[in-house]
């Protein structure tokens, strides 16, 4: 099989599997929830207090530092596992969206980069903190690129229909207005079309790059995306990564690969990082082969089954 140039690593929250790739301050009337994340009671309801104190501390520090740098901050939301109840401290990404009144100036962009870099130097969890900054009048187009801090650098990324649906369904308000007040809703047809395109044009071609599938992130997200996308196309609902592991069993994914993902993401002790050897272990090679042998036909079946008439395509 011919190898193509390797695509960028998949973001935890960007692809369909993320179901996994921000006017003035509102000081008056604000209060602090038990997990010490500031919210505005008349603009949004906080999620139940986090049981992960280190995560709550990082979110507090981030919001406290963000507000003087972005005095036009209207809202800060969490999506992904942090909002959906599947968050694993130290393993899951912290996926955030900030809404501001206008696009950031170059000077503000530099200040944001310095803020993220400072947090990264002082808090080990900050390496997993990703935040997109959206101007309030630029939220309607899912294809629009927005300033984003992710993987320790500033870049420009879209806020996908999956992320938008997450925010409307279970987004966690950390500050300011709710997603319903500032973010246009996503229709079922838009959501299904995005998922089908992503499976066909992004994930299916990556199987032609065998070396990618030696990495944990590709195995994990490739399989979890399939399961989560299949459920969304089938009945329009969003499920967590943990729930997706059960769906993978129903879809016929290899049991030993499912067990490997479950252990690394939900085991009592996080596994150590892989060794730095340039030569993959026999297990990594076998896992890659099993994953690719299952995933190609499974993606094709999902696309064939839900290509045009899925419940989520009804608009």
Residue pairs with C-beta under 8 A, 6 or more apart in sequence:
1 208
1 210
2 208
3 208
3 209
3 210
3 211
4 205
4 208
4 209
6 209
6 211
6 212
7 202
7 205
7 206
7 209
7 212
9 151
9 215
9 217
9 218
10 20
10 21
10 217
10 218
10 221
10 222
10 225
11 18
11 20
11 21
11 93
11 130
11 150
11 151
11 157
12 18
12 20
12 21
12 80
12 92
12 93
12 95
12 130
12 221
13 20
13 21
13 79
13 80
13 93
13 95
13 130
13 163
14 20
14 21
14 157
14 160
14 163
15 21
15 160
15 162
15 198
15 202
15 203
15 221
15 225
16 162
16 194
16 195
16 198
16 199
16 225
16 228
16 229
16 232
17 221
17 224
17 225
17 226
17 227
17 228
17 229
17 241
17 244
18 79
18 80
18 95
18 160
18 162
18 163
18 166
18 225
18 228
19 162
19 165
19 166
19 228
19 229
19 232
19 238
19 239
20 80
20 162
20 221
20 224
20 225
20 228
20 241
21 150
21 157
21 160
22 70
22 73
22 74
22 75
22 76
22 96
22 97
22 98
22 99
22 100
22 131
22 132
22 133
22 134
23 72
23 74
23 101
24 71
24 72
25 67
25 71
25 73
26 40
26 43
26 175
26 176
29 40
29 41
29 42
30 38
30 39
30 40
30 41
31 38
31 39
31 41
32 38
33 39
33 46
33 49
34 49
35 46
35 49
35 50
35 56
36 56
36 57
36 60
37 46
37 50
37 56
37 59
37 60
37 63
37 174
38 60
38 63
38 174
38 175
39 45
39 46
39 173
39 174
39 175
40 173
40 175
40 176
40 177
43 75
43 173
43 176
43 177
43 178
43 181
44 75
44 173
44 176
44 177
44 178
45 173
46 172
46 173
46 174
47 78
47 83
47 172
47 173
49 56
50 56
50 87
52 87
52 89
54 89
54 123
54 125
55 82
55 87
55 89
55 94
55 125
57 123
58 94
58 119
58 123
58 125
58 126
58 129
59 78
59 94
59 174
61 119
61 123
62 96
62 115
62 119
62 126
62 129
62 131
63 76
63 174
63 175
65 115
65 118
65 119
66 73
66 76
66 98
66 112
66 115
67 73
67 175
69 108
69 111
69 112
69 115
70 98
70 100
70 104
70 108
70 112
70 133
72 100
72 101
72 102
73 98
73 99
73 100
73 175
73 176
74 99
74 100
74 101
74 136
74 176
74 177
74 182
75 97
75 98
75 99
75 173
75 175
75 176
75 177
75 178
75 179
75 181
75 182
76 96
76 97
76 98
76 99
76 173
76 174
76 175
76 176
77 83
77 96
77 97
77 98
77 99
77 167
77 171
77 172
77 173
77 174
77 179
78 94
78 95
78 96
78 97
78 171
78 172
78 174
79 95
79 96
79 97
79 163
79 166
79 167
79 171
79 172
80 92
80 93
80 95
80 163
80 166
81 87
81 88
81 92
81 93
81 95
81 240
81 241
82 92
82 93
82 94
82 95
82 172
83 95
83 166
83 167
83 170
83 171
83 172
84 166
84 170
84 238
84 240
85 170
85 240
86 92
86 240
86 241
86 242
88 265
88 266
89 125
90 124
90 125
90 270
91 264
91 265
91 270
92 128
93 128
93 129
93 130
94 125
94 128
94 129
94 130
95 130
95 163
96 129
96 130
96 131
96 132
96 174
97 131
97 132
97 134
97 159
97 163
97 167
97 171
98 131
98 132
98 133
98 134
99 134
99 135
99 136
99 139
99 176
99 177
99 182
99 183
100 133
100 134
100 135
100 136
101 135
101 136
102 135
102 136
102 137
103 135
103 138
103 147
104 112
104 133
104 147
109 147
109 154
112 133
112 147
112 149
112 154
113 149
113 154
116 126
116 129
116 131
116 149
116 152
116 154
117 152
119 126
119 129
120 126
120 127
120 152
127 152
129 149
130 148
130 149
130 150
130 151
131 148
131 149
131 150
132 146
132 147
132 148
132 157
132 159
133 146
133 147
133 148
134 146
134 159
135 146
136 182
138 144
138 146
139 159
139 182
139 183
139 184
140 184
142 158
142 159
142 160
142 161
142 164
142 186
142 190
142 194
143 158
144 158
145 156
145 157
145 158
146 156
146 157
146 158
146 159
147 154
147 156
148 154
148 155
148 156
148 157
149 155
150 157
160 194
161 186
161 190
161 191
161 194
162 191
162 194
162 195
162 232
162 238
164 183
164 184
164 185
164 186
165 186
165 191
165 238
166 238
167 179
167 183
168 179
168 180
168 183
168 185
168 186
169 238
170 238
171 178
171 179
173 179
187 315
188 236
188 311
188 312
188 313
188 314
188 315
189 312
189 313
189 314
189 315
191 232
191 236
191 312
192 232
192 233
192 306
192 310
192 312
192 313
193 313
195 229
195 232
195 233
195 312
196 233
196 303
196 306
196 307
198 225
198 229
199 225
199 226
199 229
199 299
199 302
199 303
200 299
200 303
203 222
203 225
203 226
203 295
203 299
204 296
204 299
204 300
204 303
206 212
206 218
206 222
207 213
207 292
207 295
207 296
210 288
210 292
212 218
213 219
213 222
213 287
213 288
213 291
213 292
214 280
214 284
214 285
214 288
216 264
216 274
219 257
219 260
219 261
219 287
219 288
219 291
220 261
220 264
220 265
222 291
222 295
223 244
223 248
223 253
223 257
223 258
223 261
223 291
223 294
223 295
224 241
224 244
224 245
224 248
224 261
226 248
226 251
226 295
226 298
226 299
226 302
227 239
227 244
227 245
227 247
227 248
227 251
227 253
228 238
228 239
228 241
228 244
228 247
229 302
230 247
230 251
230 302
230 306
231 237
231 238
231 239
231 244
231 247
232 238
232 239
232 312
233 302
233 305
233 306
233 310
233 311
233 312
234 306
234 310
234 311
234 312
235 311
235 312
236 311
236 312
239 247
241 265
242 265
242 266
245 258
245 261
245 262
248 258
249 255
249 258
251 298
252 294
252 298
253 294
253 298
254 290
254 291
254 294
256 287
256 290
257 287
257 290
257 291
257 294
260 287
263 271
264 270
264 271
274 284
280 288
306 312
